Amino acid sequence: MVTVLIAGHVNWDVTLRVDRFPEPDGEAAIRSRHQSGGGSAANVATALSRLDVEAGIVGSVGDDEHGHMVRRELERADIALEGLRVVEDAATSVKYLLVTDSGAVSVLGNDGVNEAIGPEDVDPEPIRAAEHVHLTSQRPETAAEIARLAARAGATVSFDPGRRLGDREYADTLALADIIFANGRELETMVDGDDPVAAFTEGTVVAKLGRDGGEVHTPDGSFVHDGFEVDSVDTSGAGDAFAAGFIAAHRRTGDPETALAYANACGALTASQTGSQSAPTIDAVETFLESRG
């Protein structure tokens, strides 16, 4: 039975380690190449599965080689795929991630069919069966429909809108979320002008601050964790692993402060490896936390 259902983008990632980001009319050397499944929804689902959380996914891929490879990887991760739609005669979204020695990431990509699911395509049954629904970047009307179905069924809802928060209308989904994840730039977007989180007074806002750790703001108080110092290799997927870690730990303990430390451990361990789906296992996280006191 799926405990956490994740909805959003499912991609194929090509990670290129480069000596630097190329300047205009310049050139950079590719040092290595790594391929794997990606997309925020797939990343979070994979990370949750490694943390012993039964996860399912709602998303879309093309009926092409990349789509088949994505499905195989998700199946190997024991993720329920009933909600993963395969679109015939269409291309799976492919992202090229340029990663420097410092772990900084820039992304090139095509959207492909990773937003093929509209609100009319949403199957309510998997949503009603889940205990928690996590939404990542996707069509605003689809995210809102899934959030409404989850709320009506009594499931908790979390939302990580991602970098497109500033140019998409996510107010309906934000209003239904019990937990909102955002990085520093996205938080600035939310408080700039008309604040879509102004009425978000009874939920939890989790700030993902990268190497600086994170913050949790709840109606009962706020908590700060400075993060963990690691040798950063590739930060792609670290934010998704952070979100997965917070969800898993918060569901187990109900304690946002404990969940924040756990989330930071997941993000740090992911950043120390190559690939957007390099999230750690539950044993690796517990060993890491024990070693850091």
C-alpha positions, 0 to 999 in steps of 0.5 A: 500500500502506498503511504506517500504519493508524489505528483509532478515531473518525471525526467531523464537526466544527463549529468555532465561534469565540466571544468567550468560553466562556459562563457558566451562564445566560450567552451568548457571541457566535459570531464565525465557523463552520468545518466539516470532518472530525474525530475523532482517527483521521481527524485522524491519518490526514489529518496522516500523509498530508500528511507523505507517509505512506500511511495507511488508516483503521478506523472507522465513520460513518453513511449520512447527509450528514455521513458522506458529507462525511467520506468525501469529505474522506478520499478527497481526502486519499488515505487508504485507506477499506477499513476505514471502515464505513458504518452504514445508518440511523444518524447520524455523530458530530458534535462542536461545538468552541467555540474562544476567542481564546486557542485554548482548546477545549471540545467538545460532541457526540454519539457517533453511530456512531463506535464501531460496530466491535466486535472481531468486526467487525475485518478482520485483512487490512488490519492484517496488511498494515500496517507500523505500527498507531496506535490512538486512543480507541475501544471497549477490546475493539476496540482490544485485538483490533486490537493483538493482530492487529498484534503477531502480524503483526509490526507496531509499535503506538502508542496514544493513548487520549485523555481517556476513559482514566480511565473505560475499561479499556485495560490490554490495549491498553496492554500491547501498545503499543510507543508510548503517547501521553498529555497531562499529565492522562492521564499523571496518570490512568495513574499514579494507583492501579493503574498500567496502564503499570507493566509498560510497561518496554520501550516508549516513552511520549510526553508531549504537553504542549501549548504546553510541548512534550513529553517522550519516555521510553524504556528508553535514556533520556528527552528533553525539547523545550520546543516552539515559540512560535506565535500559537495560534488553535485547539488542536483537532487539535494533539495528533493532528498531534503524534502523526502527526508523531512516528510519521512522523519516528520511522519515518524516523529511528528517533531519538525525540529527532528525532521529538519536535522534529518532532512539536512542529513539527506540533502548533505549526503545527496550533494556528496554524490553524483546524480540527481537520484543519489539519495541515501538509504535509511541506514546511511542517514542514521549512521551519518547522524550518529557520527555527527553527534 
